[in-house]
């Protein structure tokens, strides 16, 4: 059965700020509902802010609350996302890494689930952002990014720093398989 034929009806529950807007509207849980929530978590990490912030903290009426997802998307559209990131991170993130990280977080928050990336795509882009930050080398990263852009719907087989990365199918409907191919398994 494909994702499009699976339908689970539920009573809408979830923490405000993380809830997939499509799930709220249609009461349909899909494989992309968690991708939305993960996008919120990515912006929480980048901005060091909770999913819901009292507006008083951003200079507005303190009795109302603002969704970090909506605020981050607005800042992405206005080109001001760098102004709301964690002050501790300012100036410490490689520009290409920031662009990749913010880009995948933004895509996770697409209003329609069909427009969101798979978790495999998210994983790959987060690993790319980490490699860009650690300075894999501008030429090598550009080559990897170029190859990735040409193969986003098929098998991905690349070399990073002369190490062959196992191929995996990014569009594979079996989530979790991608995590066995993490290129840099060490945490911070």
N, C-alpha and C positions, 0 to 999 in steps of 0.2 A: 504494500500500500504506500502511496506517495503522501507527502505532507498535505497536498491539496485535498486529499480524500479523507484525511483524518480530522475529525471534529470532536472536541470535548466541550460540552456545555457545563458551566460551573456558575456558582454564585461569585460575583466579582469580589475578590479579596486581595489585599496586598497593601504594602506600605505606600502612602502618598509620596510621590516623587520618584518612585521606582516603577510604578504600574504602567505597562504598555498601553498607550492611548487606544490602540486598535482593539486590544482585549477589553478595555472598558466599554468601548462603543458597541462591539459586536458580541461580547461575552464568548469569544472564541479564543481558545488557547492554541498557539501555534509554536513551532520550533523556533520562531524568531521573537517570541515574547521575552524570553530570557536575554536575548541579544540586546534588546532595548534597556533592560535593567542593568546589564553589564556596561552599557554605554554611560549610564548615570554614574556607576561606580568609577569608571575611567575619569570622568570629569571631577568626581569627588577627590580622587587622587591628585589630579593636576591642579585643582584650585584650592585644595585643603578646606573645603566647605561641605556642609551636609547637603543631602538631596533637597531639603526644603530649608530656606533661610528666612528669618524674619526680615521684612523689608527695611526696618530701621537700621540694619547692619549695612545696607547699601544706600543709605541716605533717603529713604522714603518712609511712608507711614509705617510705624512699628507694629501696628495691629494686624497688618496683612502679611502674608507669606508669599515668597516667590520660589518657583521651581528652579533648581539649579540647571536642569535640562533645558528649560525654555530660555533661561538667562544665557547659558553657554551658547546655545544655537543663535540667539540674537547677537551676541558678541562675535561669533564666527562670521555672521553675515555682514556685520559692521566693520570687521577687520580689527576688532579691539580685544580679542581673546587674551592676548598677552598681558592686558591690563588687569585681568581677574585671576591670573594664576597665583599659586602659592608664592608669597614674597621670598621664601627660602629658595625656591627653584629659579627665580628670575636671574638671568645671566649665567645659569649653570647648565642649561639644556642646549645641546647643539641645535641650530636652527632647522636643519633637515629632520632631525629626530622629533622636534616639537611639531613640525608640520605633519609628519606621518602619524604621530600619536593623536594629535587633535583631529586629523582627518578621519581616522578610523573611529574615534569616539563619536564624531559628528554623524558618520554613516550609521552607527549603531542606533542613533536616535531618530532615524527616518520615521516619518509618521506612518507609513505603510510598511508592514512586515516584509512584503515582497521586495522592497527597496533596500532592506538591511543586508549587511554581509552575513555570511555563515560564520560560525565560531572558528572554523579553519582559516578563513580570511582574516579574522580578527587576530588570531594567534600569529599568523605569518607577518602581519603588519606590525604587531607589537615587537616581534623579534627583529624585524627590520629597523624599527625605531631604536631598539637597544643597540644594534650593530652600528647604526648611524651615530648614536651618542658616543659609543666607545671608540669611534674613529677607525672603522674598518678600512678607510681610505676612500676618498671621494670618487675616484675612478671605479673602484670595485663596487661600491654601493650603487653608483649610477647604472652600472651594467646589470646588477642584480635587480634593481627596480625596473629597468627597461624589460628584462626577461619576464619579470612577474606581470607587468602590464600586458604583455603579449600572451600570457598563459593562464590568466585568472580563471578560466573555465575548464582547464584540463589538468593533466599531470604536471607537477612542478618539480623539476630536477635542476638544481643549481649548485654552484660552487661558491663558497665564501671562504676567503683566505686559504685557498687551495684545499679545502675540506669539502668532500662531496656530501651534500645533504640528501637524505633519502627522499625519494619522490613520494608524494601523496596527492590524492585527488581532492582539490579544494572544494569542488562542488559535490563531494560525496555526501549523501544524506545520512550517513552513519556518524553522528557526532561522537567525539571522544577518541577516534582513531588517530586524529591529527596529533594528539598530545603525546603519543609514543615517539614522535619525531621531533621533539623539542631540540633545537640546535645547541642551545647553551643551557644545560640543565641546572646550573648553579644559581642560587638565589643571591640576594644582596646581603 
